[in-house]
């Protein structure tokens, strides 16, 4: 990447920023690293709510990432801001409630940055929320192929 091009900012969003969005963040970071493209990306995750602000990734998400040999680091949940919207190329939401909450927080998506996670694999449904289901395997099975498809789309769009 040349100095004049800024990294492609991908931000994953869910309700609390401890389960689904963090799982997607670390899966995507791992895929990008394996593709030797880390210098081309800024990858993070945020919440639409303030309920989990300051908390680390959920233990169930950590356990699933460990099972899949996907590295993760300690972090603190935070709420999305208008500055995040301005800087992001892609804002990837996990469900329709996230879309409604983002519109309430940030206003309309006039730049068409917001995409539903499963749309990258041709599905319209929401990513299953392990906060309610307790099933982190199911959530991983939703997120992992979507992250792969998202990366492929970005590589093709930006020719990297």
N, C-alpha and C positions, 0 to 999 in steps of 0.2 A: 504494500500500500504506500502510495506517495504521501509526502507530508501535507499536501494540499487536500487530501481526502480524509474526512473524519471517519472513525470506525462506524460500522453499522450497529446501531443501538437497538437491541431486542429486549423488551421488557415484558416479563410474564406477570399476570395479575390474577389474584383470586381474592376471596373475602378477607382472610386473616393473614396471608403471607407466611404461613408456617407449614402447609401441607402440599397442595397442588402446585402453586406457583414456584415454590422452592424446589420441588421435585423437577419441574420443567427446567428451571434455571440450571441446576446441576447436570441434568441429562444433556441439555443443549451445550453447556460449556464443555462437557466431555466429548461430545461429537465434534465440536469445533476444534478442540485440541487434537483429537485423533486425525482430523483432516489437515492439520498444520495450518490452521487459519486464524489462530487466536489473535494475531495482530490486526485482523480485519474487523473485530467485533468488540462491542461493549455489551455485556449480558448481565441483567439483574432481574429482580422481582420485587413486587410491592403488593400492598393490600388496598382494598376499597374501604375497609373499616379501620377503626382505631382499636379494636378489641384486643389484638395480640401485639400491639406495638412494643418493641423491645425484646420480645421473646425469640428464642432460637428456633430452628427447624424442629418440627414435631418428631418425637422419637420413632414413630412408625415410618415416617418418610426416611429418616436416617437409616433405619434397619433395612428398608427395601433397597436403598442406594448401596449400602454395604453388600447386600446379597447379590447385587448386580455388578459389583466392583466399580462403582461410579464414585469418584472422590467428591467430597464436600467439605466445606469449611464452616466454622462457627459464624453466625450472622445474627442480625437483629431485625425482626419484622418492622416494616415501616409502611406508612400510607403514601399512595401515589400523590404527586403534586402537579401543578400546571407546568412547572419546569421540566418534569419527567416527560410530559406529553410533548412539550416543545422539542426536546432533545431526541426522542425516540423515533426510529424509522418504523418499528413494528411494536404494537402493544397487543399482546396475546392474552385473551381472556379465557377463563375456564367455563363460564356459564353465562346465561342471559341476565341473571341478577347482577353480575359484574358489569355488564354493559349499562344497565339502568343506573347503577351506583356511580359509574364513571361519568355518565352524562350529568348526574346531579352534582358531582364534584368538579368536573372540568368543563362542562358545557358540551355542545354538540361536537361530534368527530368530523370537523370540516375538512380535515386533511386525509381522511380515510385510512388512518393508521391502525384502528382497532379491528382485530381479526379473532374469530373464535378458534380455539386450539384445534378442535377436530375438523375444522374446515379444510385443513391442509391434506387430510386424507379423505375428503369428499363426504364428510358426515356433518349433520346439523345438530346432533344432540349435545348435551352438556357433558363435560368430563365428570366422572363419578367422584363425589366428595368423600374421602376417607374419614373426615371428621365425623360424618354421620354413619357411614357404612362400616368403618373399621377395616375395610378391605384395601390395603395399600397395593396389593398385587393388581387388582382391577384398575386402579388409578394409573399405575405404571403402564399397564397394557394399553390404556388410552393415550397416555402422554408420549411414550417412547417413539412409536411410529409417526406420530404427528411432528415431533421434533426432527426426525429424519427427513420427513417431507418438507418441512419448513426450511431446513438447511439446504436441501437440494434446490428449492425454489429461489432462495437468496443467491446461491452460487450461480445459478443460471441468469437471474436478473442482473446481477452486478458483475457477471463474468469474472469471478474470482477463482 
